[in-house]
């Protein structure tokens, strides 16, 4: 908090920094990594053009305010942000089975002025009543393995566009209170999700698909469902620019004494230009204009008949731009397809490569556990999450490269 406050109050660049903040990710706690709840309104006051608020509530925090004077200051700070604030993501610590924060948020922030809302709270008390009577498309999942907070486009939106959208919305409501909802401005753009073996569609893809440009997807590669899951991603995500396929599994290795099991973790990176592979028609072998084949056609042609096999040998990942191999150093012995970009070898495991912490487990410990544990916190443990998008909204036009 002291570093943040020193930056925004700096005589040299403080005003520029305050005007540039679009996303505020704040943790309310008594630890050194958070700020006390009594300073929450102060932090909001330093962000006059805030578009998205990400609020993490620690286990020792049960209320956003304790005094009426603190409540008044917090109300004034949030009212000042009403013209720009479009996204809200709240996470309450799992140790807090009951909290006043949820009720206080609904009284302090009008959900009707927002485009996108998420609540992460592992408790049965989290319900959907707050969205009743509004134009919301809501999903709730108790066992979703989704990275929170969801990454959005808030930092890429020009301030002029945000202000113009709010002004037009206010004018429309003044003329006709029942006017249709303004176009959706803030929405998730990146989704990190683990899909269980029994699912045909990864969690939230049917809701967020039209707005996503990147998906990091970990699933059961040796499952028949995997093909259906990939097809659903292609179906629901017309604007997808990058698809990351995380493949974690165990393989047998021969040691001097006995047969052992070793963990393997691969990340296939498919960029939009690599989704179109070329095949030359049998009748025109000398044709200089090969026929383009899209990703969904590759899935239908090459994976349906052999859905049980390891897809690391399939046509889908052969079209990847490059491959990242975790837990290994550079080795020339890998017999893999020639990718457009060089292969990447990372000695770290995904949990360490994508997270801030250090992986203390060795290869033997990882091999004994479940493969989905290797990717935490990239894709965390199951959470009780609510995701809501304001509807109707204007879906972005498909990205045509």
C-alpha contacts under 8 A as a table, 3 or more apart, distances in Angstrom:
res1	aa1	res2	aa2	distance
1	X	4	X	5.11
1	X	5	X	6.03
1	X	33	X	7.61
1	X	34	X	6.86
1	X	35	X	6.17
2	X	5	X	5.17
2	X	6	X	5.99
3	X	6	X	5.11
3	X	7	X	6.27
4	X	7	X	5.22
4	X	8	X	6.40
5	X	8	X	5.35
5	X	9	X	5.98
6	X	9	X	5.29
6	X	10	X	5.95
7	X	10	X	5.26
7	X	13	X	7.63
7	X	14	X	5.88
7	X	17	X	7.51
8	X	13	X	7.52
8	X	14	X	4.25
8	X	15	X	6.75
8	X	17	X	5.96
8	X	18	X	5.72
8	X	46	X	6.76
9	X	14	X	4.93
9	X	15	X	7.48
10	X	13	X	5.73
10	X	14	X	4.29
10	X	15	X	7.69
11	X	14	X	5.79
11	X	15	X	7.79
13	X	16	X	5.33
13	X	17	X	6.13
14	X	17	X	5.14
14	X	18	X	6.16
15	X	18	X	5.19
15	X	19	X	6.24
16	X	19	X	5.26
16	X	20	X	6.26
17	X	20	X	5.14
17	X	21	X	6.51
18	X	21	X	5.69
18	X	46	X	5.77
18	X	47	X	5.40
18	X	48	X	6.95
18	X	49	X	7.94
19	X	47	X	6.75
19	X	48	X	6.51
19	X	49	X	6.11
20	X	49	X	7.30
21	X	24	X	7.15
21	X	47	X	5.93
21	X	49	X	6.60
21	X	50	X	6.11
22	X	47	X	7.60
22	X	49	X	6.23
22	X	50	X	4.52
22	X	51	X	5.02
22	X	52	X	6.40
22	X	154	X	6.58
22	X	155	X	5.50
23	X	50	X	6.06
23	X	51	X	6.06
23	X	52	X	4.83
23	X	53	X	5.96
23	X	54	X	7.43
23	X	154	X	6.89
23	X	155	X	6.54
24	X	47	X	7.90
24	X	50	X	7.17
24	X	52	X	6.56
24	X	53	X	5.16
24	X	54	X	5.97
25	X	53	X	6.31
25	X	54	X	4.52
25	X	55	X	6.07
25	X	56	X	7.66
26	X	34	X	7.05
26	X	35	X	7.72
26	X	53	X	7.96
26	X	54	X	6.25
26	X	55	X	5.29
26	X	56	X	6.16
27	X	33	X	7.41
27	X	34	X	4.73
27	X	35	X	6.35
27	X	55	X	6.04
27	X	56	X	4.52
27	X	57	X	6.00
27	X	58	X	7.12
28	X	34	X	5.36
28	X	35	X	5.13
28	X	36	X	5.64
28	X	37	X	5.64
28	X	40	X	7.67
28	X	55	X	7.49
28	X	56	X	6.11
28	X	57	X	5.06
28	X	58	X	5.87
28	X	61	X	7.00
29	X	33	X	7.82
29	X	34	X	5.07
29	X	35	X	5.61
29	X	36	X	5.54
29	X	37	X	7.13
29	X	57	X	6.73
29	X	58	X	5.05
29	X	59	X	7.66
29	X	60	X	6.63
29	X	61	X	6.31
30	X	34	X	6.39
30	X	35	X	6.39
30	X	36	X	5.71
30	X	60	X	7.49
31	X	34	X	5.55
31	X	35	X	7.40
32	X	35	X	7.52
35	X	39	X	6.64
35	X	40	X	7.35
36	X	39	X	5.64
36	X	40	X	7.03
37	X	40	X	5.21
37	X	61	X	7.50
37	X	63	X	7.72
37	X	64	X	5.56
37	X	65	X	6.59
38	X	41	X	7.24
38	X	64	X	7.44
38	X	65	X	6.45
38	X	70	X	6.78
39	X	42	X	5.14
39	X	43	X	6.46
40	X	43	X	5.26
40	X	44	X	6.47
40	X	64	X	7.88
40	X	74	X	7.37
41	X	44	X	5.11
41	X	45	X	6.21
41	X	73	X	6.29
41	X	74	X	4.84
41	X	77	X	5.86
42	X	45	X	5.06
42	X	46	X	6.67
42	X	77	X	7.98
43	X	46	X	5.38
43	X	47	X	7.13
44	X	47	X	5.38
44	X	48	X	7.45
44	X	77	X	6.22
44	X	78	X	7.45
45	X	48	X	6.28
45	X	77	X	5.95
47	X	50	X	5.39
48	X	80	X	7.45
48	X	81	X	6.43
49	X	81	X	6.98
49	X	84	X	5.98
49	X	85	X	7.77
49	X	159	X	7.53
50	X	53	X	7.31
50	X	81	X	6.67
50	X	84	X	6.04
50	X	85	X	5.72
51	X	84	X	5.24
51	X	85	X	4.21
51	X	86	X	5.43
51	X	87	X	6.38
51	X	154	X	6.14
51	X	155	X	7.86
52	X	85	X	5.78
52	X	86	X	5.95
52	X	87	X	4.37
52	X	88	X	5.76
52	X	89	X	7.90
52	X	154	X	6.43
53	X	85	X	7.59
53	X	87	X	6.28
53	X	88	X	5.01
53	X	89	X	6.29
54	X	88	X	6.05
54	X	89	X	4.71
54	X	90	X	5.89
54	X	149	X	7.38
55	X	88	X	7.91
55	X	89	X	6.19
55	X	90	X	4.75
55	X	91	X	6.25
56	X	90	X	5.98
56	X	91	X	4.85
56	X	92	X	6.13
56	X	93	X	7.76
57	X	61	X	6.34
57	X	90	X	7.67
57	X	91	X	6.09
57	X	92	X	4.79
57	X	93	X	6.13
58	X	61	X	5.50
58	X	92	X	6.53
58	X	93	X	5.42
59	X	62	X	7.50
59	X	92	X	7.48
59	X	93	X	5.24
59	X	94	X	7.43
59	X	95	X	5.79
59	X	96	X	5.49
61	X	64	X	7.56
62	X	96	X	7.83
62	X	99	X	5.25
62	X	100	X	5.81
62	X	101	X	6.35
63	X	66	X	6.82
63	X	99	X	7.10
63	X	100	X	5.39
63	X	101	X	5.27
63	X	104	X	7.76
64	X	71	X	7.94
64	X	100	X	7.94
64	X	101	X	6.14
64	X	104	X	7.23
65	X	68	X	7.65
65	X	70	X	5.62
65	X	71	X	5.69
66	X	70	X	6.86
66	X	71	X	7.63
67	X	70	X	5.28
67	X	71	X	6.44
68	X	71	X	4.96
68	X	72	X	6.23
69	X	72	X	5.14
69	X	73	X	6.36
70	X	73	X	5.17
70	X	74	X	6.17
71	X	74	X	5.14
71	X	75	X	6.13
72	X	75	X	5.11
72	X	76	X	6.22
73	X	76	X	5.16
73	X	77	X	6.21
74	X	77	X	5.11
74	X	78	X	6.27
74	X	108	X	7.92
75	X	78	X	5.27
75	X	79	X	6.06
75	X	108	X	6.00
76	X	79	X	5.10
76	X	80	X	6.23
77	X	80	X	5.29
77	X	81	X	6.72
78	X	81	X	5.11
78	X	82	X	6.44
78	X	108	X	7.21
78	X	109	X	7.03
79	X	82	X	5.20
80	X	83	X	7.37
81	X	84	X	5.66
81	X	85	X	5.66
82	X	85	X	5.49
82	X	113	X	7.32
83	X	162	X	7.95
83	X	163	X	6.41
83	X	166	X	6.05
84	X	159	X	7.98
84	X	162	X	6.12
84	X	163	X	6.34
84	X	166	X	7.44
85	X	113	X	7.81
85	X	114	X	6.92
86	X	113	X	6.71
86	X	114	X	4.35
86	X	115	X	5.33
86	X	116	X	6.76
86	X	185	X	7.55
86	X	186	X	6.15
87	X	114	X	5.73
87	X	115	X	5.91
87	X	116	X	4.87
87	X	117	X	5.97
87	X	154	X	7.95
87	X	186	X	6.21
87	X	187	X	7.76
88	X	114	X	7.49
88	X	116	X	6.40
88	X	117	X	4.88
88	X	118	X	6.54
89	X	117	X	5.63
89	X	118	X	4.68
89	X	119	X	6.00
89	X	149	X	6.73
90	X	118	X	6.26
90	X	119	X	4.94
90	X	120	X	6.24
91	X	119	X	5.86
91	X	120	X	4.55
91	X	121	X	5.92
92	X	96	X	7.10
92	X	120	X	6.39
92	X	121	X	5.17
93	X	96	X	5.68
93	X	121	X	6.71
93	X	122	X	7.85
94	X	97	X	6.79
94	X	121	X	6.31
94	X	122	X	5.42
94	X	123	X	7.33
96	X	99	X	6.52
97	X	122	X	7.97
97	X	123	X	6.06
97	X	125	X	7.94
98	X	125	X	7.49
99	X	102	X	6.55
100	X	103	X	5.58
100	X	104	X	6.22
101	X	104	X	5.03
101	X	105	X	6.04
102	X	105	X	5.33
102	X	106	X	6.58
103	X	106	X	5.34
103	X	107	X	6.52
104	X	107	X	5.16
104	X	108	X	6.09
105	X	108	X	5.07
105	X	109	X	5.79
106	X	109	X	5.53
106	X	110	X	6.64
106	X	111	X	7.33
106	X	130	X	7.46
107	X	110	X	7.17
110	X	113	X	5.86
110	X	114	X	7.50
111	X	114	X	5.31
111	X	131	X	7.98
112	X	134	X	7.05
114	X	117	X	7.38
114	X	390	X	7.38
115	X	184	X	5.99
115	X	185	X	6.79
115	X	186	X	5.91
115	X	187	X	7.12
115	X	389	X	5.92
115	X	390	X	5.02
116	X	186	X	6.36
116	X	187	X	5.98
116	X	387	X	7.72
116	X	388	X	5.85
116	X	389	X	4.83
116	X	390	X	6.37
117	X	386	X	7.95
117	X	387	X	5.94
117	X	388	X	5.19
117	X	389	X	6.70
118	X	385	X	7.04
118	X	386	X	5.39
118	X	387	X	4.52
118	X	388	X	6.31
119	X	385	X	5.62
119	X	386	X	5.14
119	X	387	X	6.81
120	X	148	X	7.76
120	X	383	X	6.87
120	X	384	X	5.93
120	X	385	X	4.59
120	X	386	X	6.67
121	X	126	X	7.00
121	X	383	X	7.24
121	X	384	X	5.71
121	X	385	X	6.51
122	X	142	X	7.91
122	X	383	X	5.96
122	X	384	X	4.85
122	X	385	X	7.69
123	X	126	X	6.17
123	X	384	X	7.00
124	X	127	X	7.65
127	X	130	X	7.58
128	X	131	X	5.73
128	X	132	X	7.12
129	X	132	X	5.30
131	X	134	X	5.79
131	X	136	X	6.58
135	X	181	X	7.90
135	X	390	X	5.78
135	X	391	X	5.10
135	X	392	X	6.94
136	X	388	X	6.18
136	X	389	X	5.64
136	X	390	X	4.55
136	X	391	X	5.24
136	X	392	X	7.98
137	X	207	X	7.80
137	X	388	X	5.58
137	X	389	X	5.30
137	X	390	X	6.26
137	X	391	X	6.13
138	X	386	X	7.09
138	X	387	X	5.78
138	X	388	X	4.29
138	X	389	X	6.54
139	X	204	X	7.27
139	X	207	X	7.76
139	X	386	X	5.77
139	X	387	X	5.34
139	X	388	X	6.38
140	X	384	X	7.44
140	X	385	X	5.79
140	X	386	X	4.50
140	X	387	X	6.51
141	X	144	X	5.49
141	X	383	X	7.64
141	X	384	X	5.73
141	X	385	X	5.54
141	X	386	X	6.67
142	X	382	X	7.20
142	X	383	X	5.90
142	X	384	X	4.12
142	X	385	X	6.43
143	X	382	X	4.74
143	X	383	X	5.67
143	X	384	X	6.38
144	X	193	X	7.98
144	X	194	X	7.82
144	X	203	X	6.53
144	X	382	X	5.06
144	X	383	X	5.60
144	X	384	X	6.88
144	X	385	X	7.21
145	X	193	X	5.82
145	X	194	X	5.42
145	X	195	X	7.58
145	X	379	X	6.18
145	X	380	X	5.82
145	X	381	X	5.70
145	X	382	X	4.55
145	X	383	X	6.39
146	X	191	X	7.55
146	X	192	X	5.78
146	X	193	X	4.69
146	X	194	X	6.73
146	X	203	X	7.96
146	X	379	X	5.84
146	X	380	X	6.43
146	X	382	X	7.43
146	X	383	X	7.60
147	X	150	X	6.42
147	X	191	X	7.41
147	X	192	X	5.52
147	X	193	X	6.73
147	X	377	X	7.74
147	X	378	X	6.63
147	X	379	X	5.26
147	X	380	X	6.02
150	X	188	X	6.14
150	X	190	X	6.95
150	X	191	X	6.61
151	X	188	X	5.56
151	X	189	X	6.11
151	X	190	X	5.39
151	X	191	X	7.13
152	X	155	X	7.65
152	X	186	X	6.74
152	X	187	X	5.45
152	X	188	X	3.98
152	X	189	X	4.92
152	X	190	X	6.69
153	X	156	X	5.45
153	X	157	X	6.73
153	X	186	X	6.08
153	X	187	X	6.26
153	X	188	X	6.43
153	X	189	X	5.92
154	X	157	X	5.57
154	X	186	X	5.66
154	X	187	X	7.60
157	X	161	X	6.94
157	X	162	X	7.07
158	X	161	X	5.38
158	X	162	X	6.64
159	X	162	X	5.10
159	X	163	X	6.21
160	X	163	X	5.23
160	X	164	X	5.98
161	X	164	X	5.13
161	X	165	X	6.08
162	X	165	X	5.28
162	X	166	X	6.38
162	X	185	X	7.52
163	X	166	X	5.20
163	X	167	X	6.20
164	X	167	X	5.13
164	X	168	X	6.13
165	X	168	X	5.25
165	X	169	X	6.12
165	X	182	X	7.23
165	X	183	X	7.88
166	X	169	X	5.05
166	X	170	X	6.23
167	X	170	X	5.17
167	X	171	X	6.20
168	X	171	X	5.12
168	X	172	X	6.08
168	X	182	X	7.97
169	X	172	X	5.17
169	X	173	X	6.25
169	X	181	X	7.69
169	X	182	X	5.98
170	X	173	X	5.22
170	X	174	X	6.21
171	X	174	X	5.12
171	X	175	X	6.37
172	X	175	X	5.29
172	X	176	X	5.93
172	X	177	X	7.29
172	X	179	X	6.32
173	X	176	X	4.95
173	X	177	X	4.29
173	X	178	X	6.85
173	X	179	X	5.99
174	X	177	X	6.04
176	X	179	X	5.38
180	X	392	X	7.51
181	X	390	X	7.91
181	X	391	X	6.85
181	X	392	X	6.04
181	X	393	X	6.71
182	X	393	X	6.70
183	X	392	X	7.76
183	X	393	X	4.80
183	X	394	X	4.86
184	X	187	X	7.22
184	X	390	X	7.09
184	X	391	X	7.96
184	X	393	X	4.87
184	X	394	X	5.88
184	X	395	X	7.59
187	X	211	X	6.73
187	X	389	X	7.59
188	X	191	X	7.33
188	X	208	X	6.93
188	X	211	X	6.53
188	X	212	X	6.41
189	X	211	X	5.86
189	X	212	X	4.26
189	X	213	X	5.50
189	X	214	X	6.58
190	X	212	X	5.67
190	X	213	X	6.24
190	X	214	X	4.81
190	X	215	X	5.75
190	X	216	X	7.90
191	X	212	X	7.19
191	X	214	X	6.55
191	X	215	X	4.90
191	X	216	X	6.23
192	X	215	X	5.93
192	X	216	X	4.64
192	X	217	X	6.12
192	X	378	X	7.48
192	X	379	X	6.31
193	X	202	X	7.00
193	X	203	X	7.04
193	X	215	X	7.74
193	X	216	X	6.37
193	X	217	X	5.34
193	X	218	X	6.49
193	X	379	X	6.22
194	X	202	X	7.16
194	X	203	X	7.99
194	X	217	X	5.95
194	X	218	X	4.73
194	X	219	X	5.76
194	X	372	X	7.83
194	X	379	X	6.57
195	X	199	X	6.57
195	X	201	X	7.63
195	X	202	X	5.06
195	X	203	X	6.93
195	X	217	X	7.36
195	X	218	X	6.26
195	X	219	X	4.89
195	X	220	X	7.49
196	X	199	X	5.60
196	X	202	X	7.83
196	X	219	X	6.31
196	X	220	X	6.99
197	X	219	X	7.10
197	X	220	X	5.82
197	X	223	X	6.64
197	X	225	X	6.34
197	X	226	X	7.53
198	X	225	X	6.90
199	X	202	X	6.59
199	X	225	X	6.87
199	X	229	X	7.35
200	X	225	X	5.96
200	X	226	X	7.75
200	X	228	X	5.62
200	X	229	X	5.11
200	X	232	X	7.44
201	X	205	X	6.97
201	X	206	X	7.62
201	X	228	X	7.22
201	X	229	X	4.89
201	X	230	X	7.97
201	X	232	X	5.72
201	X	233	X	7.34
202	X	205	X	5.83
202	X	229	X	6.42
202	X	232	X	7.98
202	X	233	X	7.74
203	X	206	X	7.66
204	X	207	X	5.22
204	X	208	X	5.95
204	X	209	X	7.67
205	X	208	X	5.22
205	X	209	X	4.82
205	X	233	X	6.78
205	X	236	X	6.59
205	X	237	X	7.69
206	X	209	X	5.58
206	X	236	X	5.85
207	X	210	X	7.74
208	X	211	X	5.65
208	X	212	X	6.36
209	X	212	X	5.35
209	X	233	X	7.43
209	X	236	X	4.81
209	X	237	X	4.32
209	X	238	X	7.45
210	X	236	X	6.23
210	X	237	X	5.02
210	X	238	X	6.01
210	X	239	X	6.40
210	X	395	X	6.39
210	X	396	X	7.01
211	X	237	X	7.29
211	X	239	X	6.92
211	X	395	X	6.94
211	X	396	X	6.65
212	X	215	X	7.21
212	X	237	X	6.40
212	X	239	X	6.49
212	X	240	X	5.99
213	X	237	X	7.74
213	X	239	X	5.67
213	X	240	X	4.11
213	X	241	X	5.03
213	X	242	X	6.45
214	X	240	X	5.87
214	X	241	X	6.01
214	X	242	X	4.83
214	X	243	X	5.85
214	X	244	X	7.69
215	X	240	X	7.78
215	X	242	X	6.69
215	X	243	X	5.18
215	X	244	X	6.06
216	X	243	X	6.24
216	X	244	X	4.54
216	X	245	X	6.09
216	X	246	X	7.14
217	X	243	X	7.56
217	X	244	X	6.06
217	X	245	X	5.17
217	X	246	X	6.13
218	X	245	X	5.98
218	X	246	X	4.84
218	X	247	X	6.38
218	X	372	X	7.94
219	X	226	X	6.68
219	X	246	X	7.55
219	X	247	X	7.32
220	X	223	X	5.42
220	X	225	X	7.75
220	X	226	X	6.05
220	X	247	X	7.99
221	X	226	X	5.86
221	X	247	X	6.94
221	X	310	X	6.23
221	X	311	X	6.38
222	X	226	X	7.30
222	X	307	X	7.33
222	X	308	X	5.35
222	X	309	X	5.92
222	X	310	X	5.56
222	X	311	X	7.46
223	X	226	X	5.41
223	X	227	X	7.90
223	X	307	X	6.95
223	X	308	X	5.92
224	X	227	X	6.10
224	X	228	X	7.41
224	X	307	X	5.14
224	X	308	X	5.81
225	X	228	X	5.16
225	X	229	X	6.11
226	X	229	X	5.02
226	X	230	X	6.28
226	X	307	X	7.70
227	X	230	X	5.25
227	X	231	X	6.22
227	X	299	X	7.03
227	X	303	X	6.66
227	X	304	X	7.00
227	X	307	X	6.57
228	X	231	X	5.02
228	X	232	X	6.14
229	X	232	X	5.10
229	X	233	X	6.38
230	X	233	X	5.07
230	X	234	X	6.44
230	X	299	X	7.97
231	X	234	X	5.16
231	X	235	X	6.14
231	X	296	X	6.32
231	X	299	X	7.14
232	X	235	X	4.87
232	X	236	X	6.03
233	X	236	X	5.42
233	X	237	X	5.81
234	X	237	X	5.45
234	X	238	X	6.81
234	X	240	X	7.97
234	X	295	X	7.70
234	X	296	X	6.47
235	X	238	X	6.86
237	X	240	X	5.49
238	X	398	X	5.52
238	X	399	X	7.24
239	X	396	X	7.80
239	X	397	X	7.45
239	X	398	X	4.80
239	X	399	X	4.86
240	X	243	X	7.32
240	X	272	X	7.40
240	X	399	X	7.43
241	X	271	X	6.01
241	X	272	X	4.86
241	X	399	X	7.71
242	X	269	X	7.23
242	X	270	X	5.72
242	X	271	X	4.54
242	X	272	X	5.90
243	X	269	X	6.16
243	X	270	X	5.09
243	X	271	X	6.46
244	X	267	X	6.62
244	X	268	X	5.69
244	X	269	X	4.76
244	X	270	X	6.21
245	X	267	X	5.56
245	X	268	X	5.01
245	X	269	X	6.58
246	X	265	X	7.28
246	X	266	X	5.91
246	X	267	X	4.51
246	X	268	X	6.49
247	X	265	X	5.70
247	X	266	X	5.07
247	X	267	X	6.11
247	X	268	X	7.87
248	X	263	X	7.41
248	X	264	X	5.72
248	X	265	X	4.38
248	X	266	X	6.41
248	X	371	X	5.47
248	X	372	X	7.19
248	X	374	X	7.60
249	X	263	X	6.01
249	X	264	X	5.36
249	X	265	X	6.54
249	X	371	X	5.90
250	X	261	X	6.23
250	X	262	X	5.46
250	X	263	X	4.46
250	X	264	X	5.63
250	X	367	X	6.32
250	X	371	X	7.85
251	X	261	X	5.54
251	X	262	X	5.44
251	X	263	X	6.47
251	X	264	X	6.99
252	X	259	X	6.64
252	X	260	X	5.63
252	X	261	X	4.51
252	X	262	X	6.17
253	X	259	X	5.99
253	X	260	X	5.31
253	X	261	X	5.95
253	X	262	X	6.59
254	X	258	X	6.47
254	X	259	X	4.83
254	X	260	X	6.20
255	X	258	X	5.46
255	X	259	X	5.92
255	X	260	X	6.65
261	X	364	X	7.66
261	X	367	X	6.34
262	X	363	X	6.57
262	X	364	X	6.72
262	X	367	X	5.57
263	X	363	X	6.32
263	X	364	X	7.74
263	X	366	X	6.42
263	X	367	X	4.95
264	X	326	X	7.39
264	X	327	X	7.47
265	X	325	X	6.18
265	X	326	X	5.44
265	X	327	X	7.26
265	X	349	X	7.52
265	X	350	X	7.70
266	X	323	X	6.99
266	X	324	X	5.72
266	X	325	X	4.74
266	X	326	X	6.23
267	X	323	X	5.82
267	X	324	X	4.93
267	X	325	X	6.48
267	X	326	X	7.99
268	X	317	X	6.61
268	X	320	X	6.21
268	X	321	X	7.89
268	X	322	X	6.41
268	X	323	X	4.83
268	X	324	X	6.48
269	X	320	X	5.55
269	X	321	X	5.86
269	X	322	X	5.63
269	X	323	X	6.21
269	X	324	X	7.86
270	X	274	X	6.17
270	X	275	X	6.93
270	X	317	X	7.64
270	X	319	X	7.11
270	X	320	X	4.44
270	X	321	X	5.46
270	X	322	X	7.42
271	X	274	X	5.38
271	X	275	X	6.77
271	X	320	X	7.07
271	X	321	X	6.26
272	X	275	X	5.43
272	X	276	X	7.87
272	X	401	X	7.48
273	X	276	X	6.30
273	X	401	X	7.70
274	X	277	X	6.66
274	X	319	X	5.71
274	X	320	X	6.15
274	X	321	X	6.17
275	X	293	X	7.92
275	X	294	X	5.78
275	X	295	X	5.05
275	X	319	X	6.59
275	X	320	X	7.78
276	X	292	X	5.86
276	X	293	X	5.29
276	X	294	X	4.84
276	X	295	X	6.47
276	X	319	X	7.96
277	X	292	X	6.02
277	X	293	X	5.45
277	X	294	X	6.93
277	X	319	X	6.68
278	X	290	X	5.61
278	X	291	X	5.60
278	X	292	X	4.95
278	X	293	X	6.03
279	X	290	X	5.57
279	X	291	X	5.38
279	X	292	X	6.73
279	X	293	X	7.24
280	X	284	X	6.87
280	X	285	X	5.97
280	X	287	X	6.96
280	X	289	X	7.84
280	X	290	X	4.76
280	X	291	X	5.91
281	X	284	X	5.35
281	X	285	X	6.12
281	X	287	X	7.98
281	X	290	X	7.30
281	X	291	X	7.06
282	X	285	X	5.66
284	X	287	X	5.20
287	X	290	X	6.48
293	X	297	X	6.22
293	X	298	X	6.77
294	X	297	X	5.33
294	X	298	X	6.38
295	X	298	X	5.08
295	X	299	X	6.38
295	X	316	X	7.31
296	X	299	X	5.12
296	X	300	X	6.34
297	X	300	X	5.05
297	X	301	X	6.03
298	X	301	X	5.21
298	X	302	X	5.85
298	X	303	X	7.55
298	X	315	X	6.79
298	X	316	X	6.37
299	X	302	X	5.62
299	X	303	X	5.19
299	X	304	X	6.97
299	X	315	X	7.95
299	X	316	X	6.60
300	X	303	X	6.02
300	X	304	X	5.78
301	X	304	X	6.75
301	X	305	X	7.89
302	X	305	X	6.74
302	X	306	X	7.10
302	X	314	X	7.05
302	X	315	X	6.40
302	X	316	X	7.91
303	X	306	X	5.18
303	X	307	X	5.15
303	X	314	X	7.17
303	X	315	X	7.93
304	X	307	X	5.26
306	X	309	X	5.81
307	X	311	X	7.96
310	X	313	X	6.27
310	X	314	X	7.44
311	X	314	X	4.69
311	X	315	X	7.93
311	X	316	X	7.44
311	X	317	X	7.06
312	X	317	X	6.21
312	X	318	X	7.78
313	X	317	X	7.44
313	X	318	X	7.42
314	X	317	X	6.07
314	X	318	X	6.45
315	X	318	X	4.93
315	X	319	X	6.57
316	X	319	X	5.78
316	X	320	X	7.38
317	X	320	X	5.08
318	X	337	X	6.07
318	X	338	X	7.96
318	X	339	X	7.32
319	X	339	X	7.29
320	X	323	X	7.20
320	X	339	X	6.46
320	X	340	X	7.65
321	X	339	X	5.52
321	X	340	X	5.02
321	X	341	X	5.71
322	X	339	X	5.35
322	X	340	X	6.35
322	X	341	X	5.09
322	X	342	X	6.22
322	X	343	X	5.68
322	X	344	X	7.65
323	X	339	X	7.68
323	X	342	X	7.72
323	X	343	X	5.10
323	X	344	X	6.21
324	X	343	X	6.04
324	X	344	X	4.61
324	X	345	X	5.89
324	X	346	X	7.23
325	X	328	X	6.58
325	X	343	X	7.73
325	X	344	X	6.17
325	X	345	X	4.94
325	X	346	X	6.10
326	X	345	X	6.11
326	X	346	X	4.73
326	X	347	X	5.78
326	X	348	X	5.85
326	X	349	X	5.32
326	X	350	X	6.73
327	X	345	X	7.71
327	X	346	X	5.92
327	X	347	X	4.26
327	X	348	X	5.07
327	X	349	X	5.33
328	X	331	X	7.99
328	X	345	X	5.99
328	X	346	X	5.92
328	X	347	X	4.76
328	X	348	X	7.66
329	X	345	X	5.48
329	X	346	X	6.28
329	X	347	X	5.59
330	X	344	X	7.85
330	X	345	X	5.53
331	X	334	X	6.72
339	X	342	X	6.66
339	X	343	X	7.55
346	X	349	X	7.56
348	X	352	X	6.04
348	X	353	X	5.80
348	X	359	X	7.83
349	X	352	X	5.47
349	X	353	X	6.00
349	X	359	X	7.24
349	X	374	X	7.05
349	X	375	X	7.69
350	X	353	X	4.88
350	X	354	X	5.81
350	X	355	X	7.81
350	X	374	X	6.47
350	X	375	X	5.11
350	X	376	X	7.54
350	X	378	X	7.18
351	X	354	X	5.74
351	X	355	X	5.66
351	X	357	X	7.93
351	X	359	X	6.76
351	X	374	X	5.94
351	X	375	X	4.71
351	X	376	X	4.96
351	X	377	X	5.68
351	X	378	X	6.06
352	X	355	X	5.04
352	X	356	X	6.68
352	X	357	X	5.98
352	X	358	X	5.49
352	X	359	X	5.38
353	X	356	X	7.91
354	X	377	X	7.59
354	X	378	X	5.94
355	X	358	X	8.00
355	X	376	X	8.00
355	X	377	X	6.14
355	X	378	X	6.55
361	X	365	X	5.95
361	X	366	X	6.59
362	X	365	X	5.43
362	X	366	X	6.40
363	X	366	X	5.13
363	X	367	X	6.11
364	X	367	X	5.12
364	X	368	X	6.47
365	X	368	X	5.34
365	X	369	X	6.66
366	X	369	X	5.28
366	X	370	X	7.53
366	X	371	X	7.66
366	X	373	X	8.00
366	X	374	X	6.87
367	X	370	X	7.58
367	X	371	X	7.77
369	X	373	X	7.09
370	X	373	X	5.58
370	X	374	X	7.56
371	X	374	X	5.66
371	X	375	X	7.81
372	X	375	X	5.86
372	X	376	X	7.45
373	X	376	X	5.66
375	X	378	X	5.32
375	X	379	X	5.83
375	X	380	X	7.61
376	X	379	X	5.11
376	X	380	X	4.94
376	X	381	X	7.29
377	X	380	X	4.80
377	X	381	X	7.98
390	X	393	X	6.66
